[in-house]
């Protein structure tokens, strides 16, 4: 009987040790989540304040350059009606 009591006590001690360990791990994970949420908020703010406007500016610049090259060689005289085809 004495061995059964000791086995039960060691089982309870082992469970308490595991609970304490998991509680410590939980606290660490919660702290890390807070840090990651803060970092994520900073990244979102940086993206919205800096990246998106710069990307829009570069896109507009690229579109303007493309349109200038596309229409640079086209003159009004390039578009002529062909005579005699419809007749």
Secondary structure, DSSP 4 states (H G I P E B T S, - for coil): -HHHHHHHHHHHHHHHHHHHHHHHHHHHHHHHHHHHHHHHHHHHHHIIIIIHHHHHHHHHHHHHHHHHHHHHS--GGG--PPSSS--
